[in-house]
Amino acid sequence: MPHPISVTELVKQIDLAEKRIRPFIRQTPLEFSPFYSEQSQCGVYFKYEILQHTGSFKARGAFNKILSLPPERRANGVITASTGNHGAAVAFALRQFDMPGIVFVPESAGSTKLAAIKRMGVELRKIPGDPIEAEKAARLYASENDMPYISPYNNVQVIAGQGTIGLEMIRQMKSLDAVMIPTGGGGLISGVAACLKSVLSDIQIVGCLPENSPVMQKSVEAKRALEMDTLPTLSDATAGGLEADSITLPLCQQLVDDFVTVSEEEIAFHIKQFIETQHTLIEGAAAVGVAGLMQKAAAFKGKRVAVILCGANISTEQLKSVL
């Protein structure tokens, strides 16, 4: 099981991750949005992780974890669990290193994301239930077969890889007042928040979640990882449960200043509006961040606010329903 990590140590791990993965990932743009700035009365900047390899930020954590493994641990391949984006990122990284692997997915995983994993030539195994059941099955298989397991969020190297987004943002823009970050298991928000707060001590970190699956928010409030029923959501990349020992929970308790939840109607609206105004496709989880921005706009009026666009992997079925 993973051991808790201090914020100070995590920041050191993010610096190591930056050196380790830089040859394999893209620096994504951080761009000002005139439309959303006018709509929100904030200075709005979008961090385009939708332009990262495989269409989401997940390549960062996947590469960092695989590259941190000793050669003898890489030999037989790796096991992971995913609702789609993390699995595709791990599969992409494995292909670069000509390594085998198996991705365990919940039956609810989107068809577009599953197709992306299959194209990488990695084996898929579907598990009944929500994402936490796929994670349990993957961990068990990895343990029984003595293979490395790559968690979507509950691992220091994965979190540190995601935290390299924060290093890029600091290079791209010296000052920010707040960042809106889509939040599921907490790997993205933990890494980015630790990095940004180590440099910009007053920055506000806002976790954005769908109303249908606000597990991290409720767990932070309860001060323990909750097992709770969730509903289907357009934000499938942030859906599902939280492992009981997740190291992201104490990090979120320390680093996240506020949470905001958004409805399915808001998610759908902002996917459509983003396409219309920015001429760019985003998935439901990214729209959660945009919707969160608009909910919190009054609190940040006149301030500079960034939104991390975490992914663009939306299925044609979802897109049709939204449009």
Secondary structure, 3 states (H helix, E strand, C coil): CCCCCCHHHHHHHHHHHHHHHHHHCCCCCEEECHHHHHHHCCEEEEEEHHHCHHHECCHHHHHHHHHHCCHHHHCCCEEEECCCHHHHHHHHHHHHCCCCEEEEEECCCCHHHHHHHHHCCCEEEEECCCHHHHHHHHHHHHHHCCCCEECCCCCHHHHHHHHHHHHHHHHHCCCCCEEEEECCCCHHHHHHHHHHHHHCCCCEEEEEEECCCCHHHHHHHHCCCCCCCCCCCCCHHHCCCCCCCCCHHHHHHHHCCEEEEECHHHHHHHHHHHHHHHCCCCCHHHHHHHHHHHHHHHHHCCCEEEEEECECCCCHHHHHHHC
